[in-house]
């Protein structure tokens, strides 16, 4: 069982769950250790990526239960997007606003959106990975998408003035 080809996906998913690169890397390392120790539970012929993502998810849930509170992580994102942007960098600003909105979503909605919309996982596989019913997954996904649309609609649009 070679998990090295799946580390980038695990890191992205962990980053969405934890909101902090250092905590995400720790989560991936702990999940990789659990995967290696519990390798006998993986069945040949099944999707290794799904199995690994489920381990990352379950490891994160276990950590949250143990710690009871999540450290504040939006400060890092705020610092990164706080710099002044030149007016011709509209795409970069939009990306920053979208990331802020994504990170502002509840954890369960972020996880579903990450797996389905960003990693391209099927609804069935994502529901299985998260251990939730398909209807719950679709409901969370709908709420996440609606929240992102609402955040995009609330973003102030700069208006250009014609000066004569």
C-alpha positions as CSV (number, residue, x, y, z in Angstrom):
1,X,0.0,0.0,0.0
2,X,1.7,3.2,-1.2
3,X,0.0,6.4,0.2
4,X,2.6,8.8,-1.1
5,X,0.6,9.5,-4.3
6,X,-2.3,10.7,-2.2
7,X,-0.5,13.1,0.1
8,X,-1.3,16.3,-1.8
9,X,-5.1,15.5,-1.7
10,X,-4.8,14.7,2.0
11,X,-3.0,17.9,2.7
12,X,-5.6,20.0,0.8
13,X,-8.4,18.3,2.7
14,X,-6.6,18.7,6.0
15,X,-6.0,22.4,5.3
16,X,-9.7,22.9,4.7
17,X,-10.6,21.1,7.9
18,X,-8.0,22.8,10.1
19,X,-7.6,26.2,8.4
20,X,-4.0,26.3,9.4
21,X,-1.0,24.8,7.4
22,X,0.9,23.6,10.5
23,X,-2.1,21.9,12.0
24,X,-3.0,20.5,8.6
25,X,0.4,18.9,8.2
26,X,0.2,17.5,11.8
27,X,-3.2,16.0,10.9
28,X,-1.9,14.4,7.7
29,X,1.1,12.9,9.6
30,X,-1.2,11.5,12.3
31,X,-3.6,10.1,9.8
32,X,-0.8,8.6,7.7
33,X,0.5,6.9,10.8
34,X,-2.9,5.6,11.6
35,X,-3.3,4.3,8.0
36,X,0.1,2.5,8.2
37,X,-0.7,1.0,11.6
38,X,-4.2,0.0,10.4
39,X,-3.2,-1.1,6.9
40,X,-4.6,-4.5,7.5
41,X,-8.2,-3.0,7.5
42,X,-7.9,-1.7,3.9
43,X,-9.3,-4.2,1.4
44,X,-7.6,-4.7,-1.9
45,X,-9.7,-3.5,-4.8
46,X,-11.3,-0.6,-2.9
47,X,-10.4,3.1,-3.4
48,X,-7.3,3.9,-1.4
49,X,-7.9,7.7,-1.7
50,X,-11.4,7.4,-0.2
51,X,-10.1,5.2,2.7
52,X,-7.2,7.7,3.4
53,X,-9.6,10.7,3.3
54,X,-11.9,8.9,5.7
55,X,-8.9,8.4,8.1
56,X,-8.0,12.1,7.8
57,X,-11.6,13.1,8.5
58,X,-12.0,10.7,11.5
59,X,-8.6,11.8,12.9
60,X,-9.7,15.4,12.8
61,X,-13.0,14.6,14.4
62,X,-11.2,12.8,17.2
63,X,-8.9,15.7,17.7
64,X,-11.8,18.1,17.9
65,X,-13.5,16.0,20.5
66,X,-10.3,15.8,22.5
67,X,-9.6,19.5,22.4
68,X,-13.2,20.7,22.5
69,X,-12.3,24.0,20.9
70,X,-10.7,24.9,17.6
71,X,-7.8,27.4,17.7
72,X,-8.4,30.6,15.8
73,X,-7.0,30.2,12.3
74,X,-8.5,32.9,10.3
75,X,-5.8,35.3,11.5
76,X,-3.3,33.7,9.1
77,X,-5.7,34.0,6.1
78,X,-6.5,37.6,7.1
79,X,-2.8,38.5,7.3
80,X,-2.3,37.0,3.8
81,X,-5.1,38.9,2.2
82,X,-4.7,42.2,4.2
83,X,-1.9,43.6,1.9
84,X,-2.9,46.2,-0.5
85,X,-3.8,45.0,-4.0
86,X,-3.3,46.9,-7.2
87,X,-6.6,47.6,-9.0
88,X,-5.6,45.3,-11.9
89,X,-5.5,42.3,-9.6
90,X,-9.3,41.8,-9.5
91,X,-9.0,38.0,-9.9
92,X,-6.6,37.8,-7.0
93,X,-9.0,39.9,-4.8
94,X,-11.9,37.7,-5.8
95,X,-10.0,34.6,-5.0
96,X,-9.1,36.0,-1.6
97,X,-12.7,36.9,-0.9
98,X,-13.9,33.4,-2.0
99,X,-11.3,31.8,0.3
100,X,-12.4,34.0,3.2
101,X,-16.0,33.0,2.5
102,X,-15.0,29.3,2.2
103,X,-13.1,29.4,5.5
104,X,-16.1,31.1,7.1
105,X,-18.4,28.2,6.4
106,X,-19.1,25.7,9.2
107,X,-16.7,22.8,9.2
108,X,-19.2,20.2,7.9
109,X,-20.1,22.4,4.9
110,X,-16.4,23.1,4.2
111,X,-15.6,19.4,4.2
112,X,-18.4,18.5,1.8
113,X,-17.6,21.4,-0.5
114,X,-13.9,20.4,-0.6
115,X,-14.5,16.8,-1.4
116,X,-17.2,17.3,-4.1
117,X,-16.5,20.7,-5.7
118,X,-12.7,20.9,-5.4
119,X,-11.5,17.3,-5.4
120,X,-14.2,16.2,-7.8
121,X,-15.3,13.3,-5.6
122,X,-18.7,11.8,-6.4
123,X,-21.6,12.5,-4.0
124,X,-21.7,8.8,-3.1
125,X,-18.0,8.5,-2.4
126,X,-17.9,11.8,-0.4
127,X,-20.9,10.6,1.7
128,X,-19.2,7.3,2.3
129,X,-15.9,9.0,3.2
130,X,-17.5,11.3,5.7
131,X,-19.8,8.6,7.1
132,X,-23.0,10.5,6.4
133,X,-26.1,9.7,4.4
134,X,-26.3,11.0,0.8
135,X,-29.2,13.3,1.6
136,X,-27.2,14.9,4.4
137,X,-24.3,15.4,2.1
138,X,-26.5,17.0,-0.6
139,X,-28.1,19.3,2.0
140,X,-24.7,20.4,3.4
141,X,-23.4,21.0,-0.1
142,X,-26.5,23.0,-1.1
143,X,-26.2,25.2,2.1
144,X,-22.4,25.7,1.4
145,X,-23.0,26.7,-2.2
146,X,-25.8,29.1,-1.2
147,X,-23.6,30.7,1.5
148,X,-20.8,31.2,-1.0
149,X,-23.2,32.7,-3.5
150,X,-24.6,35.0,-0.8
151,X,-21.1,36.1,0.2
152,X,-20.3,36.8,-3.4
153,X,-23.4,38.9,-3.8
154,X,-22.5,41.0,-0.7
155,X,-19.1,41.8,-2.0
156,X,-18.9,45.5,-2.8
157,X,-18.3,46.1,-6.4
158,X,-16.0,49.0,-7.4
159,X,-17.7,51.4,-9.8
160,X,-15.6,53.3,-12.3
161,X,-16.4,57.0,-12.8
162,X,-15.9,58.8,-16.1
163,X,-13.9,61.9,-15.5
164,X,-14.1,64.6,-18.2
